[in-house]
C-alpha cells in the first residue's frame, strides 16, 4: 500500500484529499460492505460520498449494464437518439413535479450546476446570483464562484456576481437561538436586505441545497425555502434546488429535499445516487427555462447508453423497494442512537439531518468551538472498528453519515455500536491531550 500511495503522490495533485493516516484501496464490495487490498472489510456509512445509493454488487443494475454492454454500444453522443436517455428523462420529469419539465443529462453534479447557472443567467439576462453561506455546488469555475465555504473555493474569480444569505446552517447562525418561526422570519428579512443592498434587483437565481452536504449536513427548518420563494417571486428570481445529495428519497420524508419546504423550484440539479456508481448527473427545468438558449449545444458523454441504462435500473430499484421509507425508518433510529451517544460525550455539539443523511458536529469539550482534531480522531477510530464515515463542514469538524439506502436493522445496530465506541475513544484522546 505504501508503494501505491507513493505513486499516487507522485502523479496526482497535492490538493486531492485522501482519508486516513494510512489511506486504503477498496478492491471488492457487496451489499453495504467494502473490502480493502489487505483483506479487511468495512461497513460503508458514506457510500462513495452518497453515490452508491443502494449499495454494491446489485444484480438488477449489473445485469442491465451487462445487457447494454453486450450490444457493443457504449457511446454515441447526443447527436443521435438514445432510447435509454429518453426513457430515463421521461421518468425523472414526471417525478420532479415541475410543470412541463425537460431534462438535460451531464456527467456530474458540478456540470449540472454549471448548466443551471448558464440557463438562469441567460433566461434572466443577469449575472447576479444568490447563494447560501456554507454552501457547496462543485469544483468548476462558476460553481466554485458561488460556493459559500472558503475551504472549497480555490479562486476568488467568478463569471457571476454572488451575494450570500443566511439560513442553511442554524447551529452556527447568528439567528440560531431563535425559534424555527422566528429563525425563518429573520432569514427572510436578511434575504430582502441582501437583494436591496448588494444587487441591482434583477437577480438571475437563488441556488440552494435543501440540506448542505459538504457543509456538514446542515439542516434548515422546514419551510425556509418556501418563505424565500415568496420573496424571489416578487423579483422574478428563479429558484434552483441543488439535489445532488438530497435527491432520490435519501432524506426519507420526501423524494426531493426541497419538498420539505412546500415549494416547487424552477430547476433541480441531480447526480451521485442516480447512477449508483456510474457517472451521471443532470438538471430538470421548466420548458421555457430549459429552452431559452439560442446557441447550439450537446453533451458528449452525458446520459450515454451505459450510464442511462444503469441509472434507470437504479431508479427502478429505489422505487420498487421503497427505499425512501427505509431511509426514513433507519435514519430515525440512527439519529436517536447518535443523540444518546452525544449526551454522554462532550465533544459532540450537534446531531442533525434527515433520513440517511446525518451530520455529527464535533466541538472542543465545554463549548461550541469547532474541533477538527476530534473529527480526525473519530475518523481513525471508526476505521479501526471497521466502519467508513465521511468528514466535512465549514471547519472540517463534522462526521458525515450517508450509508446506502438499503441499510438493514442489524447494520444500524452495528453502526451505532462502532460510532459510540469511536466517539468515546476520541473524547478520551482529547481529554488526555489537555
N, C-alpha and C positions, 0 to 999 in steps of 0.2 A: 504493500500500500504506500509506503514512503516513496518508492520509485515513481508510482503514478502521480503522487502529489508533487514531486519534484518536476515531473514532465508538465503537469498542469500549470505550475507556476512559471515555467519557462516559456510557454507559448500562449497562455491565456492572460487576460488583463488582470492587473493587481486589484482593480476595483470589483472583480467578480467574486461575490461573497461565497464563502464556504462555511457550513456549520461545523462546530465541534473542534476541540483541540486536536483530535485525530479524526479528520474527515472520513466518511465511509463511502464505499462504492456499492450501490444496490444492483444485484445481479439476477435476482429472482423475486417473484411476487405472486401471491394468490389470496383472494379474499380481501381482508384488511391487513394482511401481514406482508412484510418485505424481508428479504434475506440479503445480507451483505457478502462481500467477497471472502470473508473469513468464516462464513457459515452461520453467523449469528442472525437470529430472526427477531424482528421488532413488530409491535402493534403500531400501525401508522395512524397517528392522530392529526396529520397535517395534509395527507393526500396529495403530495406534489404541489403544494400551495393551492389547495381546494380543487385541483384539476382532475384527479382520479375520483370523480364524484361518486361512483358506485363500486369502487374497489378495483381489484386486479384479476386478470385471467377470467373475464366474464364471457361465458360461451356464446351468448347471444350476440355480443359485439364482435368477438373474434371470428365467429362463423360468417357474419355479414361482411366483414372486411376481407376474409379469405375468398368469399364468393366473388367480390368485386375484383380482387387481385387476379383471380382465375380468368377474367375477361381480357387481361392484358392492358386494360385502360386505367392507368394510374393518374393520368393528367390529360386535359385537353385545353383548358383556359376558358374564360367566359366569352370568348369569341364564338363559341359553339354552345348549342343547347346541352344542358347537363340535367338529365331527368332527376337524379338524386338530389340535386340542388333545388330544383323547382319544388319537389315534393316536401323537402325539409322546410323551405321558405313558407309554403302554404300552411304547414302545421304551426310554425312559430308565429306567423302573422295572426293566426286565429287565437293562439294562446296569449298574445300580447295584450289584447283589449284595446289597442289603438285603432281608431276608426280608419278604414281604407288603408291599412298598413301595407308597406312594402319593406322588403328585407334585402340587405346587401351583406355579402359574406367577405370576411377578411381572414387573416391568419392568426390574429391575436387581439387581446383587449386593447393594447396600445394602439394598434392600427384602427380598431373600431372607434375609439375615442377621437383619434385624429380625423377620421372621416366625419364623425358627428360635428366636430368643431368646424370643419370646412363647410358642411351643409348649413349650419346655423349662421355662420358669418356671411355666407353667400345669400341665404334667404333673407336675412335682416339687413344686408349691406352695411354691416358694422363689424369692427374688430374688437369690440368690448365684450368681456366675458366675466360672469360672476362665478366664483368657486368657493368652496368651503375651506376654512382653516383646518389644517391637519389632514388634508385630502391627499390622495394619490391616484393618478389616472394613466400612468405609463411612462415610458422612457424615451419617447421621440420628442421632436423639437417643440411642438405646440403643447403636448401633454406634460412635458417637464415644466413648460412655462406656466401652466395653471395648477401644478401640484403645490399644495399648501403645507408641505412638510420639507423643510430645508435639507434634511438628511438624504432626501431622494431627488433633490433638484440640483443637477450638476452645473446648470448655467442660468444666469440671470437674463439672458437674451430670450426673446419670445416674439412670435409673429402676431400675438394678440395682446391686448391690454387687459390685465386681470385685476379684479377687486375681490377681496376675500371677506366673507361674512362669518359670523359666529353661528354655532348651533350643533355641529356634529359631534362634539366631544364634551359632554356635560361634566364629566369628572373633574376636568381642569378648566372649565369655563368660568369667567367672572360672574356668570349668572347661575352657576351650578348649585348654589344653596337655595334657589327659588323652587317653588312647587312646579310641577310639569306645566300647568296652565300659565303661570307667570313666566316661566322659562321661555315658552313659546312666544308669549307676548313681547318679551324683551328682545328675542332674536328677530322677530318681525320688525320691531322698531329699528333695530340695528340695520336690517336689510334696507328699509326705506332710507335711512340716513346714508348708507353706503351708495345707493343709487343716486341720491340727490347731491351728494358732496364729492364723489370720486368718479362719476361718469357723466357723459353728455345726455343721458336719459335713453338714448336709442341703443340699448344693450342687446347683443345678439342672443345670449342664452345664459342660463344658470346650469352648471353641471354639478351633480352631487351623487355620492354613494349613499344609498339608504342606511348602510352600516359601513363605517370606514374600515377598509381592510388592512392595508399596510399600516395605517394609523393606529392599529391596535384593537380592531373590532369595536370601535366606539359606537355606541348605540343611542341615537337621539330619541326623545319621546315621540310616540306615535302622534301623528297629526302635524308635526313641524312642517314638513314639506307641503302638506295641503294648505297650511296657512301661508307659507311662502308663495305658493302658486296663485293665491288670490292677488297678491301684490304684483307678481310677474304679469298676470293677465292685464292689469291696469296699464302696463307699459308695452304690452305686446311681446314680452320677452319669452323665448322658448325655454322649456324645462327638459333637460336631458338627465335621465336616470342611468347612472353607471352601475349596471347589474352584473358586472364581470364576476364578482364574488358572491353576490346575494341571489342570483337567479336560480331557476330550476328547482325551487322548493326547499333550498337549503335552510332558510330561516324558519321553516316549519309552519308558521302561521299562514303564510301566503306563498304563491308560486313565484312572485316577484317581490323584492324587498319594498319597492315603492308603494305597493298596495296597502301597507300598514298605515299609510298617510292619506288614504282615501282620495287619491288623485291619479289621473291617467296622464303620464308625461307625453310630450310631443315626440320624443325619441327615447329609445332604450338601447344601450350597448350590452353586448354579452360576449363570453368566451369561456375559458377554463373548463368548467364541469361539463359543458355540452359535448365535448369530444372524448371525455373520459381518458385523456392522454393524447389524443390526436390533436393536431394543431388546427383549430378553427375558432373564429370569432365573427363578430358582425354587429350590425345595428338594425333596428326596426324604427321606422319613422312614418309619420303621416305622408300620404301620397304627395301632397303639394310641397312638402319639405324635401322629401327624397328626390323629387323630380325637378328641383329648382336649378340644378347645374345645367349650363348651356354648352360646356365643352365636353368632348368625348372622354370616356374613362373606361377602364377594365380592371379586373383583378386576376392576375396571372395564376395565383395559387389558391385564392380564397374560395372556399366551397368546392374544392376539387372532388372528383368522384369518390376517392377513397375516404377523405375526411367527412364528406357529406353522408356517405353510407354509414360510417361508424357513428356519426352524430345522431343520425336518425334512429339507429338501433339503441343508442344510449337514451335518447329522449323517450322512446317507446318503453324501455325498461323502467325508467323513472315513473312514468305514468301508470303502467300496468301493475307495478308493485307498490304503488302509493308511497313512494319514498319520502314525500313531503310529510306524511303522517308519522313515519318512522323518525324523521328528523325532529319533529315536534316532541315526540314522546321521549326519545333518548336524550335530546337536548335538555329537556326539563329535568331529567334525572341527573345529567351531568352538572347542570347549574346548581341544583340543590346540594349535590355532594360537594362541589367546589366551594360553596358558601359555608358549609360546615368546616371544610379544611381551612378556609380563610379565617374563621372565628378563632382557630387555635394557633394561627401563625401571623405574627405582627408584620411580616414582610408583604402580606397581601393587602393592598389598598383598595382594590375594586375587582369584583367579578361581574361580568356583563355579557350581553349577547342575546341571540335568539336562535332556537333550533340548534343545529350542529355548527355554530359559528360563535365561538366563545373566547373572550379575552380575560386574562388574569393579569392585572396590573400590579407590579411589584414595587415596593417602596422601602426606604430606609426605616427600620423599626421606630415607632413612636411618632410618625408624622406622615406627610404626603410627598416627601422629597423622592423623586424618581430614583430607582435603584437598578441601573443597567448591570451592575455586578451581581445582583441577586438573580437576574434573568439568565446570565451566563452560567451561574451555578445550577439553577433549575434545569437548564438545557442539558448540562453534563450529567446531572443526577437522573434525569428521565432516560437518557440514553443508556446509562448503567443499569437501569431497570427495564430495558428492552421496550421503551416507548420512544416514538419520534414525535416531537412537537415543533411548532414554529415560534418565531420571535420577531417582534416588531414594535411599533409605537413611535411616537414623536421622539421619545427619549431612549428608545431601544430597550425598554424595560417591561414589555408586555409579552406574556406567553400566549401564543395563538393556537387554538384548538379547533380543527375543522376536519374531522375524520370522514371517511366515506359514509354516504348516507344509508348504507346497508349495515351500519354498526349494530351489533346484537346486544341483548341484555347482559350476557356474560362478559362481553368485551367492555361494556360500560363499567362493570364492577372491577374488572382488571385495570382499566384506565384510572379509575378513581383511587384504587389502592396504590398504584405506582406514582400517581401525581401527589397524593398525600405524603407518601414517604419522601419523594424528591423535594417537595417544598419544605418539609420538616428538616431535611438534611441541609438545605440551603439556608434555612433560618439559623441552624446551629453554626454553619460556616461563618455567617455574618456576625453572630454573637462572639465567636472565638477570635474574629479579626478585629474586634473593637479594642 
